[in-house]
């Protein structure tokens, strides 16, 4: 039974227990956490996770939590007051390399759910979801929760087959068409995932919407292609953040404004992470 999802739910602070942890090719990892009193997240929301499991020697470096997309969530069969929350991540920096050492039974400090989610995919809608790198995690429950009467294409991109995340999970969804692009050609189309997007945009089919999450250049390309076709596009920005509440000001993203207007910024953790692509000043994005 799925965990409840309420975008108005207040975030919780909790200690989550590791109940599943696997390496899934290259630096890719899947982590399942048992979370007490989890209120449920809407597709596109995220959580803040301690950089490595709690316990052992006191550690101050790294200190700050890491933002992680909620990949999948469900009710916990053994403990009805808990939920199972899954994330996908790459062990690339110091914090995520510490996470990769976590074992079953270890505990993480968790805060969430946080942020503004994606708009739902309603009946009769035509949606194209474009995910690159760890961005595929932000889009999975959006595809899963799409209305049965909607048409959904999922485009997944990575540098290579070993680097690709979530393909089997997406392939297991009914009524969803999945295509893959790898830059080295080891799986699917050879090239960038945006090469798969352009043919699907056509002349701007009524009701068509693009949803994208991944590296900033990929999302910027999706935004340009969608704008050229007259198609609405939503993006989930992945700016670095340290608090998740708008206190540290580290995740500010530049907003598109008029030529004579002063530059405006929005905090991704508070105003996002999901934005209408037209709101973002892509040329000024870090």
VEXFITOR-963010 format. One line per 2 residues: their letters; for each residue x, y, z of C-alpha. Coordinates in Angstrom, 2 decimals, decimal comma. Layout:
% VEXFITOR-963010
a	X Y Z ~ ...
***
This chain:
% VEXFITOR-963010
xx	0,00 0,00 0,00 ~ 1,52 3,37 -0,95
xx	2,45 5,83 1,77 ~ 0,09 8,81 2,10
xx	1,09 11,90 0,08 ~ 0,16 15,41 1,15
xx	1,99 18,40 -0,27 ~ 0,79 20,46 2,70
xx	2,36 18,09 5,22 ~ 4,79 19,64 7,67
xx	8,32 18,20 7,44 ~ 9,51 15,96 10,22
xx	12,87 15,38 11,88 ~ 13,57 11,72 12,44
xx	16,19 9,03 12,73 ~ 15,73 6,66 9,81
xx	16,98 3,08 9,85 ~ 18,71 1,50 6,85
xx	16,64 -1,50 5,70 ~ 18,16 -1,90 2,24
xx	21,34 -0,73 0,53 ~ 22,82 -1,82 -2,81
xx	25,43 -0,68 -5,26 ~ 23,87 -0,57 -8,72
xx	26,69 -0,14 -11,19 ~ 29,51 2,40 -11,21
xx	29,03 4,89 -8,37 ~ 25,23 4,34 -8,34
xx	23,58 3,32 -5,07 ~ 20,05 2,51 -3,91
xx	19,17 3,15 -0,26 ~ 15,96 2,17 1,55
xx	15,13 3,79 4,88 ~ 12,52 2,97 7,50
xx	11,15 6,35 8,62 ~ 8,87 6,86 11,64
xx	5,78 9,07 11,26 ~ 6,57 9,84 7,62
xx	3,74 12,12 6,36 ~ 4,29 11,27 2,69
xx	5,90 13,28 -0,10 ~ 4,47 14,44 -3,40
xx	6,44 13,71 -6,60 ~ 9,40 16,06 -6,85
xx	9,80 16,76 -3,13 ~ 13,06 15,96 -1,37
xx	14,59 15,31 2,04 ~ 17,80 16,29 3,80
xx	19,96 13,36 4,92 ~ 22,99 13,36 7,21
xx	26,31 12,89 5,38 ~ 26,84 9,31 6,42
xx	25,23 7,24 9,18 ~ 25,00 8,42 12,79
xx	27,07 6,92 15,60 ~ 30,70 6,10 16,06
xx	33,20 8,92 16,53 ~ 31,96 12,50 16,56
xx	32,47 13,93 13,09 ~ 32,39 17,58 12,02
xx	33,76 17,17 8,48 ~ 31,64 16,78 6,49
xx	28,97 18,27 8,72 ~ 26,10 19,51 6,58
xx	23,27 17,25 5,35 ~ 22,77 16,36 1,70
xx	19,55 16,91 -0,30 ~ 18,11 13,70 -1,74
xx	15,09 13,23 -3,99 ~ 12,36 10,92 -2,76
xx	12,57 8,16 -5,35 ~ 9,87 5,84 -4,05
xx	7,87 5,42 -0,84 ~ 5,49 2,87 0,60
xx	3,90 1,85 3,88 ~ 6,07 -0,37 6,05
xx	4,47 -3,82 6,36 ~ 6,11 -4,62 9,68
xx	5,58 -1,29 11,41 ~ 2,37 0,55 10,39
xx	3,56 3,79 12,03 ~ 6,61 3,82 9,74
xx	7,15 4,18 6,00 ~ 9,78 2,87 3,64
xx	11,47 5,69 1,72 ~ 13,91 4,93 -1,10
xx	16,53 7,18 -2,62 ~ 19,04 6,89 -5,45
xx	22,43 8,54 -5,18 ~ 25,94 8,54 -6,60
xx	28,91 8,13 -4,26 ~ 31,02 10,96 -5,65
xx	31,69 13,50 -2,89 ~ 32,85 13,06 0,72
xx	29,35 12,96 2,16 ~ 27,95 10,44 -0,30
xx	31,04 8,25 -0,02 ~ 30,33 8,04 3,71
xx	26,73 7,16 2,88 ~ 28,01 4,32 0,71
xx	29,55 2,70 3,79 ~ 26,16 2,41 5,53
xx	25,05 -1,06 6,60 ~ 21,69 -2,55 7,48
xx	20,55 -1,20 10,85 ~ 22,56 2,01 10,62
xx	20,72 5,25 11,26 ~ 20,57 8,52 9,34
xx	19,27 11,89 10,51 ~ 16,47 12,91 8,16
xx	14,37 16,05 7,60 ~ 11,51 16,06 5,11
xx	9,52 16,13 2,97 ~ 10,62 19,52 1,67
xx	10,03 21,72 -1,35 ~ 7,43 22,37 -4,01
xx	6,43 19,26 -6,02 ~ 5,67 18,76 -9,71
xx	2,15 19,45 -10,97 ~ 0,23 16,21 -11,32
xx	-0,22 14,54 -14,70 ~ -3,98 14,53 -15,10
xx	-6,46 12,72 -17,35 ~ -5,94 13,26 -21,05
xx	-2,55 14,91 -20,50 ~ 0,45 14,23 -22,71
xx	3,67 14,23 -20,68 ~ 7,33 13,76 -21,53
xx	9,63 13,16 -18,55 ~ 13,36 13,74 -19,11
xx	15,80 12,50 -16,48 ~ 19,57 12,63 -16,42
xx	21,93 11,28 -13,76 ~ 20,36 11,24 -10,30
xx	17,56 13,41 -11,68 ~ 15,73 10,23 -12,68
xx	14,85 9,78 -8,98 ~ 12,78 12,97 -8,86
xx	10,56 11,85 -11,72 ~ 9,72 8,24 -10,86
xx	6,67 8,79 -8,66 ~ 5,45 11,46 -11,07
xx	5,34 8,80 -13,79 ~ 3,90 6,20 -11,43
xx	1,09 8,49 -10,25 ~ 0,09 9,75 -13,70
xx	-3,61 9,42 -14,46 ~ -4,45 6,17 -16,32
xx	-5,89 8,26 -19,15 ~ -2,64 10,23 -19,60
xx	0,06 9,50 -22,18 ~ 3,55 9,38 -20,67
xx	6,97 9,08 -22,30 ~ 10,07 8,74 -20,12
xx	13,49 9,63 -21,53 ~ 16,50 8,58 -19,46
xx	20,04 9,78 -20,12 ~ 23,49 8,95 -18,79
xx	27,13 8,96 -19,81 ~ 27,15 5,16 -20,21
xx	25,09 2,06 -19,50 ~ 26,90 1,56 -16,17
xx	26,06 5,11 -15,18 ~ 22,32 4,83 -15,93
xx	19,95 4,78 -12,97 ~ 16,38 3,55 -12,54
xx	15,78 2,04 -15,99 ~ 14,32 -1,26 -14,73
xx	12,05 0,56 -12,27 ~ 10,61 2,77 -15,00
xx	10,28 -0,19 -17,37 ~ 8,13 -1,91 -14,76
xx	5,49 0,83 -14,88 ~ 2,43 0,14 -17,00
xx	1,31 2,62 -19,65 ~ 4,73 4,33 -19,67
xx	7,02 4,31 -22,71 ~ 10,73 4,38 -21,86
xx	13,63 5,39 -24,11 ~ 17,31 5,58 -23,17
xx	20,24 7,63 -24,44 ~ 23,89 7,17 -23,44
xx	26,63 9,51 -24,56 ~ 29,00 6,63 -25,38
xx	26,33 4,54 -27,11 ~ 26,59 1,56 -24,75
xx	22,80 1,49 -24,36 ~ 19,99 2,96 -26,42
xx	20,49 6,05 -28,54 ~ 24,07 7,29 -28,84
xx	24,16 10,90 -27,74 ~ 22,44 13,19 -25,30
xx	18,96 12,53 -24,00 ~ 17,68 15,82 -25,43
xx	18,09 14,29 -28,90 ~ 15,19 12,00 -27,97
xx	13,09 14,90 -26,74 ~ 13,06 17,07 -29,84
xx	11,10 14,64 -32,10 ~ 8,42 14,25 -29,41
xx	7,72 17,96 -29,20 ~ 6,49 18,19 -32,78
xx	4,59 21,36 -33,41 ~ 3,56 21,88 -29,83
xx	0,78 19,33 -29,34 ~ -2,07 20,71 -27,16
xx	-1,79 19,50 -23,59 ~ 1,84 18,43 -23,98
xx	4,08 19,20 -20,99 ~ 7,76 18,47 -20,39
xx	9,07 17,60 -16,91 ~ 12,85 17,54 -16,50
xx	15,42 16,90 -13,80 ~ 19,15 16,39 -14,18
xx	22,32 18,36 -14,85 ~ 21,71 22,07 -15,39
xx	22,86 22,08 -19,05 ~ 20,42 19,25 -19,80
xx	17,50 21,08 -18,18 ~ 18,45 24,31 -19,96
xx	18,40 22,45 -23,28 ~ 14,98 20,97 -22,45
xx	13,72 24,46 -21,62 ~ 14,96 25,88 -24,94
xx	13,48 23,05 -26,98 ~ 10,13 23,28 -25,19
xx	9,98 27,07 -25,57 ~ 10,75 26,81 -29,29
xx	7,88 24,34 -29,69 ~ 5,47 26,37 -27,57
xx	5,33 23,62 -24,94 ~ 5,23 24,19 -21,20
xx	8,20 22,80 -19,28 ~ 8,73 22,21 -15,55
xx	12,21 21,61 -14,13 ~ 13,47 20,43 -10,75
xx	16,65 22,37 -9,99 ~ 19,55 20,63 -8,25
xx	21,41 23,60 -6,75 ~ 23,67 22,83 -3,80
xx	21,91 23,40 -0,48 ~ 22,83 22,97 3,15
xx	19,68 23,51 5,20 ~ 16,55 22,87 3,12
xx	14,62 25,66 4,86 ~ 15,89 28,87 3,24
xx	18,20 29,83 6,12 ~ 21,65 29,30 4,61
xx	20,85 31,09 1,29 ~ 23,20 28,72 -0,48
xx	20,75 27,48 -3,13 ~ 19,74 30,79 -4,71
xx	18,78 30,51 -8,38 ~ 18,57 33,50 -10,77
xx	15,13 34,30 -12,14 ~ 14,28 35,59 -15,58
xx	13,32 39,26 -15,42 ~ 12,78 42,11 -17,86
xx	15,77 43,83 -19,47 ~ 15,43 46,88 -17,21
xx	14,52 45,00 -14,04 ~ 17,05 44,24 -11,30
xx	18,21 40,63 -11,11 ~ 15,93 38,54 -8,89
xx	16,70 35,28 -7,13 ~ 14,70 32,48 -5,55
xx	15,77 29,91 -2,99 ~ 15,43 26,48 -4,55
xx	14,62 24,79 -1,24 ~ 11,72 27,17 -0,53
xx	10,37 28,30 -3,93 ~ 11,29 25,01 -5,63
xx	12,88 22,68 -6,35 ~ 10,26 22,61 -9,12
xx	10,00 25,73 -11,29 ~ 8,34 26,61 -14,55
xx	11,32 26,62 -16,91 ~ 10,41 30,11 -18,11
xx	11,04 31,44 -14,60 ~ 14,74 30,53 -14,64
xx	17,55 32,72 -16,03 ~ 19,43 29,78 -17,50
xx	22,38 31,83 -18,76 ~ 23,15 32,89 -15,18
xx	22,68 29,50 -13,52 ~ 25,76 28,18 -11,70
***
